[in-house]
C-alpha cells in the first residue's frame, strides 16, 4: 500500500470511530433522594425499570443522596426508591430521550417499606444540571449532504470520485484511470 492509501484509510478509521462513539444512542438518569426534612438519604436502593422492555437497573445512593444510571437506552422509565423506615417512592412514565439527561428527585416520607407513594412522570422537563451528556441526532440525509472540500476550502472536482471510492462500488483500473460507480 502506498503511504497515501494508508493515510486515507487511517483518516477514515478515525472518522468512523468518532462517529460510532458519538452516536451511542443512550442517555443518563440521575437524581437525589431526601427525607421529608430535606436530609440526604445514603444507601437507599434505586431501581430504574424500562417500561417498554421490562429491563431493570439497580444502584444505591451515595453519601450525598445522589444516584445515577449511565448509558441508559431511551424509553419510558419507572423509578422506584426504597429505604428502610420509609415509604417506597415510585415515579412512572418518565421519558428518557437520547442525549437529554433525565432527573428524578425523590422525597421519602416515614413509613413502612411496603407502603407506596406514587408519582406520575416526575422527571424535570428543564435540565438544571450539567451532566456531560451532550448529543444531537444526525440523520442519513444530513450526512449525505455534507460537502467534501479540498485543502483550500473549495469543493473538489474529485469529490464524487472520492465519495464513491470511500463508500464502496468503485473499480480502479490502472494508475491514471477514472473511478466508475458499480
C-alpha positions in Angstrom: 0.0 0.0 0.0 1.2 3.5 -0.7 1.6 6.0 2.0 -1.3 8.0 0.6 -3.7 5.0 0.8 -2.5 4.3 4.3 -3.2 7.9 5.3 -6.7 7.9 3.7 -7.6 4.6 5.4 -6.2 5.8 8.8 -8.3 9.0 8.4 -11.4 7.0 7.6 -10.9 4.7 10.6 -10.5 7.7 12.9 -13.6 9.4 11.5 -15.7 6.2 11.7 -14.6 5.6 15.3 -15.6 9.2 16.2 -19.0 8.8 14.6 -19.6 5.5 16.2 -18.6 6.8 19.6 -20.8 9.9 19.3 -23.9 8.0 18.1 -24.3 5.8 21.1 -28.0 6.4 21.4 -28.0 6.4 25.2 -28.6 9.0 27.9 -28.4 9.3 31.7 -30.9 9.1 34.6 -29.8 10.9 37.8 -31.3 12.4 40.9 -31.2 12.8 44.7 -33.0 11.1 47.5 -34.0 13.0 50.6 -36.3 12.5 53.6 -39.1 14.9 54.5 -36.7 17.2 56.3 -34.5 17.6 53.1 -31.7 15.5 54.6 -29.8 13.3 52.1 -30.5 9.5 52.4 -27.4 7.4 51.7 -27.7 3.7 50.9 -31.2 3.9 49.5 -31.9 1.3 46.8 -32.9 2.9 43.4 -34.4 0.8 40.6 -34.9 2.1 37.0 -37.3 -0.1 35.0 -37.7 0.4 31.3 -41.4 0.2 30.8 -41.2 -1.0 27.2 -38.7 -3.8 27.8 -39.1 -4.6 31.5 -35.3 -4.4 31.9 -34.3 -3.3 35.4 -31.1 -1.5 36.6 -30.2 -1.1 40.2 -28.0 1.2 42.2 -27.7 2.7 45.7 -27.4 6.4 46.7 -24.1 7.8 47.7 -23.4 9.8 50.9 -24.9 12.9 49.4 -28.1 11.0 48.5 -27.3 11.1 44.8 -27.6 8.3 42.2 -27.1 7.9 38.5 -27.6 5.4 35.8 -25.2 5.9 32.9 -25.7 4.8 29.3 -29.4 4.0 29.5 -31.3 3.4 26.3 -34.2 5.8 25.5 -37.7 5.0 26.6 -40.2 5.4 29.4 -38.9 4.5 32.8 -40.4 3.8 36.3 -38.1 4.9 39.1 -38.5 3.1 42.4 -36.7 4.2 45.6 -36.7 2.1 48.8 -35.0 2.7 52.1 -35.6 1.1 55.5 -38.0 3.0 57.7 -39.5 5.0 54.7 -42.4 4.5 52.3 -41.4 3.3 48.8 -41.3 6.1 46.2 -42.5 5.2 42.7 -42.5 7.5 39.7 -43.8 6.2 36.4 -43.9 7.5 32.8 -40.5 9.3 32.9 -39.5 9.7 29.3 -35.7 9.4 28.6 -34.5 10.7 25.2 -31.1 10.4 23.5 -28.6 12.9 24.8 -31.1 14.6 27.1 -30.3 13.5 30.7 -33.4 12.9 33.0 -33.5 14.0 36.6 -35.9 12.3 39.0 -35.6 13.5 42.6 -37.3 11.5 45.4 -38.5 12.8 48.7 -39.3 9.8 51.1 -41.7 10.0 54.0 -41.5 8.0 57.2 -43.5 4.7 57.0 -43.2 1.0 56.3 -41.3 -0.1 53.1 -44.4 -1.9 51.9 -46.3 1.4 51.7 -46.1 3.3 48.4 -46.0 6.9 47.5 -46.7 7.0 43.7 -45.8 9.9 41.4 -46.6 10.0 37.7 -43.9 11.5 35.3 -41.9 13.5 37.8 -38.8 13.9 35.6 -37.7 17.6 35.3 -38.5 18.9 31.8 -35.8 21.6 32.1 -32.3 20.3 32.6 -31.0 22.1 35.7 -27.7 20.3 36.0 -24.8 19.7 33.7 -24.0 16.1 33.3 -21.5 15.9 30.5 -24.2 14.3 28.3 -24.5 16.4 25.1 -25.8 15.0 22.0 -27.7 15.5 18.8 -29.3 13.3 16.2 -27.9 13.4 12.7 -30.0 11.7 10.0 -28.7 10.0 6.9 -29.7 12.9 4.6 -27.7 15.4 6.6 -24.6 13.2 6.4 -25.1 12.5 2.6 -25.3 16.3 2.0 -22.0 17.1 3.8 -19.6 18.7 1.3 -16.2 17.3 0.5 -13.8 20.2 0.1 -10.1 20.4 -0.7 -7.4 22.0 1.4 -8.3 25.5 0.3 -12.0 25.1 1.2 -13.3 24.7 -2.3 -15.5 21.8 -3.5 -13.0 19.4 -5.1 -13.6 18.2 -8.7 -12.7 14.7 -7.5 -15.2 14.8 -4.5 -17.6 12.5 -6.3 -14.9 10.1 -7.1 -13.7 10.1 -3.5 -17.2 9.8 -2.2 -17.9 6.8 -4.4 -14.5 5.2 -3.6 -14.8 5.6 0.2 -18.4 4.4 0.3 -17.9 1.3 -2.0 -18.8 0.4 -5.5 -15.6 1.8 -7.2 -13.5 -0.1 -9.6 -10.0 1.3 -10.4 -8.0 0.1 -13.4 -4.6 1.3 -14.0 -2.7 4.2 -12.4 -4.5 7.1 -14.1 -7.9 5.7 -14.8 -11.1 7.3 -13.6 -13.3 5.7 -10.9 -16.6 4.2 -12.1 -19.5 3.5 -9.8 -20.8 0.0 -10.0 
